Structure formats: structure tokens, C-alpha cells
Amino acid sequence: MAGIDIRKNDLVVVTAGKEKGKKGKVLKVLRDKDRVVVEKINFIKRHQRPTGSQKQGGIIEREGPLHASNVMLFCEKCRKGVRVRSQRLEDGKVVRLCAGCGESFD
């Protein structure tokens, strides 16, 4: 991908897969793998062995990563997932804008 326009704490909507249509907050962005971890989306089960720091083992459920192409930023004004465009301000700062209504995400 050319670059991921999604950052930590952004509100996104899932556009593909078994979780399609669900919204959640981005917990982590894995830029090297083009993946994002979204809160309460794509739960996976991890079989954990007891270790020194974690006394109890068992089956642990946690969020798994989704490919960044399967999520879109959610625009509060448009009330849907939208594409993002960038714009450089006069002071040199780059902001992310909704491609539909022009609302700023930053």
C-alpha cells in the first residue's frame, strides 16, 4: 500500500469479512504488515501456557489484526465509512479530510 491513513484511536468501520458493518476504535496500527487492531472486532482464541509472569494458562480471547484495506475511517458528519484525502495547511501541517464532506479528522 502507498500508506495507511488510519491512526491509533480513530473510529473505523469494517468493510469486508465476517465483521462487516461493525464500528470500533483502533487500538494498534501495524504499519510494516498493513494491518490494524480494532477494539471488540475480530476476536481470536489464543491457547496460553502458564508462565512465570502469567500464573494461569487457558484459552484467552483477544482482538486479532485486520488488513488495513478492510476498514474505512468513519465520518461522524456523513455517518458512514469514507475515503480520506490530505491537505497541507499554510503553516505546513498536513491534515486528513473526509473526501465526501471535507470534515477534518485531526
Rosetta blueprint (number, residue, H / E / L):
1 M L
2 A L
3 G L
4 I L
5 D L
6 I L
7 R L
8 K L
9 N L
10 D L
11 L E
12 V E
13 V E
14 V E
15 T L
16 A L
17 G L
18 K L
19 E L
20 K L
21 G L
22 K L
23 K E
24 G E
25 K E
26 V E
27 L E
28 K E
29 V E
30 L E
31 R H
32 D H
33 K H
34 D L
35 R E
36 V E
37 V E
38 V E
39 E L
40 K L
41 I L
42 N L
43 F E
44 I E
45 K E
46 R E
47 H E
48 Q E
49 R L
50 P L
51 T L
52 G L
53 S L
54 Q L
55 K L
56 Q L
57 G L
58 G E
59 I E
60 I E
61 E E
62 R E
63 E E
64 G L
65 P E
66 L E
67 H E
68 A H
69 S H
70 N H
71 V E
72 M E
73 L E
74 F E
75 C E
76 E L
77 K L
78 C L
79 R L
80 K E
81 G E
82 V E
83 R L
84 V E
85 R E
86 S E
87 Q E
88 R E
89 L L
90 E L
91 D L
92 G L
93 K L
94 V E
95 V E
96 R E
97 L E
98 C E
99 A L
100 G L
101 C L
102 G L
103 E L
104 S E
105 F L
106 D L
